[in-house]
Amino acid sequence: MPRFAANLSFLYPEVAFLDRFAAAAKDGFRAVEFAFGYEFAPADIAARLATHELQQVLINAPPGDPAAGERGLACLPGRQDDFRRNLLEQALPLAHALKCPRVHVMAGVAPPELDRTLVHDTFVANLAWAAAQAAGAGFELLIEPINSRDLPGYFLQRQDQAHDIVQQVGAANLKVQMDLYHCQIVEGDVATKLRRYLPTGRVGHLQIAGVPERHEPDRGELFHPYLFDLIDQLGYNGHVGAEYRPRAGTSAGLAWFQPYKHNPGDKTP
């Protein structure tokens, strides 16, 4: 049975961020993830996790300057120092404080005038360096293909591209974050992609949302119960992040989650 994590950057927007941990636990989640929590004291987040017996399973590294349109720095030539500083001074310390086993490193939006080979090589070099730092601290790094409709110009968009990069870097603790929502929009054939990539061991985390509206995974182009069964059949034992925008209140839209919320094994990293 899949183990689900509530993405607190998307779910429970009706309450303040630090109150979302209690809301998720009340609804039966045993794991959570979020994108960016750097504006909060790590001790405050850790306290919420402990109080509500939740496991933090994923955070994002800082994306750079979102107000300036930055969505990650890892592929941007000339920003290597900023990328390294953000990882060492913010991402890994937060992961350590929250006992979070994995960090998503966003590739970034590369200006179209930049040479694609240079962007690719910068990304690979930064990931190789970052994976070595994370391995020394006991963490796993993830890269995620993101569709260009939601994030125009994002460098990493396809599953095969991400897996090729992971193999080029060759670090055991660098894996792919496979979001089935993005996969369906960019390339489709999601079940075949799961059959192709989950057995490789290079997928470190899954995420879901309904397609195309990015609401609950209970309607739309993907039949999620079939995909959940397939994920089980393929032996995936990681978490599946619920990263969607609730149509109405979060708790009111959790009928899809009811068959899965009492999984006794869902506290495993």
C-alpha positions in Angstrom: 0.0 0.0 0.0 1.5 3.4 -1.0 2.7 5.6 1.8 1.5 9.2 1.3 3.0 12.5 2.5 1.0 15.7 2.7 2.7 18.5 0.8 2.2 21.4 3.2 3.1 24.0 0.6 0.0 23.0 -1.3 -2.4 21.4 1.2 -4.2 23.2 4.1 -3.8 26.7 2.7 -6.8 27.6 4.9 -4.5 27.6 8.0 -1.1 29.1 8.8 1.9 27.1 7.8 2.9 25.9 11.2 -0.6 24.8 11.9 -0.7 22.6 8.8 1.3 19.9 10.6 -1.5 19.4 13.1 -4.1 19.4 10.3 -2.3 16.8 8.4 -1.9 14.5 11.4 -5.5 14.9 12.3 -6.5 13.7 8.8 -4.3 10.6 9.1 -1.1 11.5 7.4 2.1 10.2 9.0 4.5 12.0 6.7 4.8 15.5 5.3 6.9 17.4 2.8 7.1 21.0 1.8 9.0 23.2 -0.6 10.5 26.1 1.3 10.4 26.6 5.0 13.4 28.8 5.5 11.5 31.7 6.9 10.7 29.6 10.0 13.0 28.5 12.8 14.0 24.9 12.2 13.4 24.2 15.9 9.8 25.4 15.5 9.2 23.0 12.6 10.9 20.1 14.4 8.7 20.7 17.4 5.5 20.4 15.3 6.8 17.2 13.7 7.6 15.7 17.1 4.3 16.8 18.7 2.2 15.3 15.9 4.4 12.2 15.3 5.1 13.2 11.7 8.1 12.4 9.6 9.5 15.0 7.2 10.4 13.1 4.1 11.3 15.9 1.6 12.3 19.6 1.5 13.6 21.8 -1.4 16.9 23.5 -1.5 16.5 27.3 -1.7 15.5 28.3 -5.3 17.5 31.6 -5.4 15.4 34.8 -5.7 11.8 33.8 -6.7 10.8 37.5 -7.0 13.4 37.7 -9.8 12.0 34.6 -11.5 14.6 32.2 -10.2 13.4 28.6 -9.7 16.6 27.0 -8.8 20.3 27.8 -9.4 21.8 24.4 -10.2 22.0 24.8 -14.0 22.9 28.5 -14.1 26.4 29.3 -15.2 28.0 31.9 -12.9 25.8 31.1 -10.0 27.8 28.2 -8.6 28.9 30.0 -5.5 25.3 31.0 -4.6 24.2 27.4 -5.3 26.9 26.0 -3.0 26.3 28.5 -0.2 22.5 27.8 -0.2 23.1 24.1 0.0 25.7 24.2 2.8 24.2 27.0 4.8 20.5 26.4 4.5 19.3 23.2 2.8 21.5 20.6 4.6 21.2 22.2 8.0 17.4 22.3 7.7 17.3 18.7 6.6 19.5 17.7 9.5 17.3 19.6 12.0 14.2 18.0 10.7 15.7 14.5 10.2 14.6 14.7 6.6 16.4 12.1 4.4 16.1 13.9 1.1 16.5 17.3 -0.5 15.1 18.4 -3.9 17.6 20.5 -5.9 15.7 22.6 -8.5 17.5 22.9 -11.8 16.4 26.5 -12.7 15.1 28.5 -15.6 18.0 29.0 -18.1 17.8 32.1 -20.3 17.2 31.0 -23.9 20.3 32.7 -25.1 22.6 30.5 -23.0 24.3 27.6 -24.7 22.4 24.4 -23.8 25.6 22.4 -23.5 27.0 24.9 -21.1 23.8 24.8 -19.0 23.8 21.0 -19.0 27.5 20.8 -18.0 26.9 23.3 -15.2 24.0 21.3 -13.9 26.0 18.1 -13.9 29.0 19.6 -12.2 26.9 21.3 -9.5 25.0 18.0 -8.9 28.3 16.0 -8.6 29.6 18.5 -6.0 26.3 18.7 -4.2 25.8 14.9 -4.1 29.3 14.5 -2.5 28.4 17.1 0.2 25.0 15.5 0.9 26.5 12.0 1.0 29.0 13.1 3.7 26.0 14.4 5.7 23.9 11.3 5.1 21.3 12.8 2.7 19.8 12.0 -0.7 19.5 14.6 -3.4 16.7 14.6 -5.9 16.1 16.3 -9.3 12.6 16.7 -10.7 11.4 17.2 -14.3 8.8 20.0 -14.3 6.4 20.8 -17.2 6.9 24.0 -19.2 3.2 24.9 -18.9 3.5 25.5 -15.2 7.1 26.7 -15.3 8.1 28.0 -18.7 11.8 27.6 -19.6 12.6 25.1 -16.8 15.7 23.3 -17.8 14.7 19.8 -16.7 11.4 18.6 -18.2 11.6 14.9 -19.2 12.1 11.7 -17.3 14.7 10.4 -19.7 16.7 13.6 -19.4 16.7 13.4 -15.6 17.7 9.7 -15.6 20.5 10.4 -18.1 21.9 13.2 -15.9 21.7 10.9 -12.8 23.7 8.3 -14.6 26.2 10.8 -15.8 26.8 12.1 -12.3 27.0 8.5 -11.0 26.4 9.3 -7.4 24.4 6.7 -5.4 22.6 9.4 -3.4 21.4 11.3 -6.5 17.9 10.2 -7.7 14.9 11.4 -9.6 11.8 12.9 -8.1 9.1 11.6 -10.4 6.0 13.7 -10.3 3.2 11.9 -12.2 1.4 15.2 -12.8 4.3 16.7 -14.6 5.1 13.5 -16.4 1.6 13.2 -17.8 1.6 16.8 -19.1 5.0 16.6 -20.8 5.1 13.0 -22.2 2.2 10.9 -21.0 2.3 7.1 -20.9 2.7 7.3 -17.2 2.3 3.6 -16.4 4.9 2.6 -18.9 7.3 5.2 -17.4 6.7 3.7 -13.9 7.5 0.3 -15.3 10.6 1.5 -16.9 12.1 3.6 -14.1 10.9 2.3 -10.7 12.8 -1.0 -11.1 16.1 0.9 -11.8 16.2 2.1 -8.2 16.9 5.7 -9.4 13.5 7.1 -8.4 13.8 8.4 -4.9 10.3 10.0 -4.5 6.9 10.2 -6.3 4.3 12.9 -6.3 0.8 13.1 -7.6 -2.0 15.5 -8.5 -5.0 15.4 -10.8 -4.4 16.3 -14.4 -4.9 18.9 -15.9 -6.2 21.2 -13.1 -3.7 20.0 -10.4 -6.5 19.3 -7.9 -7.2 16.1 -5.9 -6.1 12.8 -7.6 -9.7 11.6 -7.9 -10.6 12.8 -11.4 -9.0 13.9 -14.6 -6.7 12.2 -17.2 -5.0 9.7 -14.8 -6.8 6.9 -12.9 -4.8 7.0 -9.7 -6.1 3.8 -8.1 -4.6 1.8 -11.0 -1.3 3.7 -10.7 -1.2 3.1 -6.9 -1.7 -0.6 -7.5 1.0 -0.6 -10.1 3.4 1.3 -7.8 2.9 -1.5 -5.2 3.4 -4.2 -7.8 6.7 -2.7 -8.9 8.0 -2.8 -5.3 8.4 0.9 -4.7 8.6 1.5 -0.9 9.2 5.2 -0.8 6.6 8.0 -0.2 4.1 9.5 -2.6 3.8 13.2 -2.1 0.2 14.7 -2.4 1.2 17.9 -4.1 -2.0 19.4 -5.4 -4.3 22.4 -5.0 -7.5 21.4 -3.1 -10.7 22.3 -4.9 -12.2 23.4 -1.7 -11.1 22.7 1.9 -8.3 20.2 2.1 -9.9 17.8 4.6 -13.2 17.8 2.6 -11.3 16.6 -0.5 -9.5 13.6 1.1 -12.0 10.8 0.1 -9.3 9.5 -2.3 -6.9 9.1 0.7 -9.3 7.1 3.0 -8.3 3.6 1.8 -4.7 4.3 2.4 -4.4 6.3 5.6 -4.1 3.5 8.1 -1.0 1.9 6.5 1.0 0.6 9.5 4.3 1.0 7.7 4.1 4.7 6.9 6.7 5.9 9.4 9.6 4.5 7.5 11.9 7.0 5.8 
